Amino acid sequence: MPVKKIKQDAPLTGGRLLPFSKEAEQYVFACALIDDDVAYYVLDKLQEDDFYSEAHRLIYRAMHNIKARASKEKVDFITLVNALEQKDGTEENNLQKAGGTQYIAMLSNLVPDTSNYENYVKIVREKSILRQLIHSQSDIIGRALQNEDAESLLKEGGEAIY
């Protein structure tokens, strides 16, 4: 069963925020802006929906677009800002929605080196999995409260977990 797309900016769940790490998401991009090999690693290990922040999903998409159109083009401050300024089927660019040039510049200067990038990617991925579990199991709970077939819900719940 494919993983359902989830609404990332969902309201509080049971009075609590969904799991995410703003800092890990930021550090993933900071490392990718320093080292192009890290950018490839990030694009290989993470998906756009793994990011909680809409701004970070836009940044990931722009990085992906940079690599898709010219694999030899490096992801850096200038290429990222340029990619965010490109229209993506809408009438507006995504630079401001992604935090503007000041935010991208801040990301560029956030870390002195990329030595811990794998751990940052791991944290982002783990938080994404937790959000997916919460959403899929919340759906199962809602359907159970509507007295849907227990065996099929148990099967779907198990599939969603694995």
C-alpha positions in Angstrom: 0.0 0.0 0.0 1.6 3.3 -1.0 2.2 5.9 1.6 -0.5 8.6 1.4 0.5 12.2 0.9 -0.1 14.0 4.1 -0.9 17.6 4.8 2.4 18.8 6.3 1.1 22.0 8.0 -1.7 20.2 9.8 -3.1 21.7 12.9 -2.2 20.6 16.4 -2.8 16.9 16.9 -4.3 16.2 20.3 -3.0 19.5 21.5 0.6 18.8 20.3 2.5 19.7 17.2 3.4 17.1 14.7 7.1 15.9 15.1 9.6 17.9 13.1 13.0 19.5 13.5 13.3 22.9 12.0 17.0 23.0 12.8 17.7 19.6 11.1 15.8 20.7 8.0 17.8 24.0 7.9 21.1 22.2 8.5 20.4 19.7 5.6 20.1 22.7 3.2 23.1 24.5 4.8 25.3 21.4 4.1 23.9 21.0 0.6 24.7 24.6 -0.2 28.3 24.1 0.9 29.0 20.7 -0.8 27.4 19.6 -4.0 27.9 15.9 -3.1 25.7 16.5 -0.1 23.1 18.0 -2.4 23.0 14.8 -4.4 22.8 12.8 -1.1 19.9 14.9 0.1 18.1 14.5 -3.2 18.7 10.7 -3.1 17.7 10.1 0.6 14.8 12.6 1.0 11.6 13.6 -0.8 9.9 16.9 -0.9 7.2 15.6 1.5 9.8 14.7 4.1 10.1 18.4 5.0 7.6 19.8 7.4 8.1 23.5 6.5 6.5 24.7 3.3 9.5 26.9 2.7 11.8 23.9 3.0 9.6 21.9 0.6 10.0 24.7 -1.9 13.8 24.8 -1.4 14.0 21.1 -1.9 11.9 21.3 -5.1 14.2 24.1 -6.4 17.3 22.0 -5.6 15.7 19.1 -7.5 15.0 21.4 -10.4 18.6 22.6 -10.6 19.9 19.0 -10.7 17.2 17.9 -13.2 17.9 20.6 -15.8 21.7 20.5 -15.6 23.4 17.8 -13.5 26.7 19.7 -13.7 25.1 22.8 -12.2 26.0 23.1 -8.6 23.5 24.0 -5.9 24.7 27.2 -4.2 23.2 30.5 -3.1 22.9 32.0 -6.6 21.6 28.9 -8.4 19.1 28.3 -5.6 17.8 31.8 -5.5 17.5 31.7 -9.3 15.6 28.4 -9.2 13.2 29.7 -6.6 12.5 32.8 -8.7 11.5 30.7 -11.7 7.8 30.3 -12.1 6.6 26.7 -11.5 3.3 26.7 -13.2 1.9 29.6 -11.1 2.0 33.3 -11.7 4.4 33.9 -8.9 7.9 32.8 -8.0 8.6 30.9 -4.8 11.5 32.9 -3.5 9.4 34.9 -1.0 7.4 31.9 0.1 10.8 30.2 0.8 11.9 33.0 3.1 13.5 35.4 0.6 17.2 35.9 -0.2 17.9 36.7 3.5 16.8 33.3 4.6 18.7 31.5 1.8 21.8 33.6 2.8 21.3 32.6 6.4 21.2 28.9 5.4 24.4 29.3 3.3 26.2 30.5 6.4 24.6 28.3 9.1 27.3 25.5 9.4 31.1 25.7 9.0 31.4 22.3 7.5 29.3 19.3 6.3 30.7 16.6 8.5 27.4 15.8 10.2 25.0 16.0 7.2 24.1 12.3 7.3 22.7 12.7 10.8 20.7 15.8 9.8 19.2 13.8 6.9 18.4 10.9 9.3 16.6 13.3 11.7 14.5 14.8 8.9 13.6 11.4 7.6 12.7 10.0 11.1 10.4 13.0 11.8 8.7 12.5 8.4 8.1 8.8 9.2 6.6 9.8 12.6 4.2 12.3 10.9 3.2 9.7 8.3 2.5 7.1 11.1 0.4 9.7 13.0 -1.7 10.5 9.9 -2.2 6.9 8.8 -3.1 5.7 12.3 -5.4 8.8 12.9 -7.2 7.7 9.7 -7.5 4.2 11.1 -8.9 5.4 14.4 -11.5 7.6 12.7 -12.6 4.7 10.6 -12.7 2.4 13.6 -14.9 4.8 15.4 -17.3 4.5 12.5 -17.4 0.8 13.1 -15.7 -0.3 9.9 -14.6 -3.9 9.5 -12.0 -4.6 12.2 -10.0 -7.2 10.2 -9.5 -4.9 7.2 -8.6 -2.0 9.5 -6.1 -4.2 11.3 -4.5 -5.2 8.0 -4.4 -1.6 6.7 -2.9 -0.4 9.9 -0.2 -3.0 9.8 0.6 -2.2 6.2 0.8 1.5 6.9 3.3 0.8 9.7 5.5 -1.4 7.6 
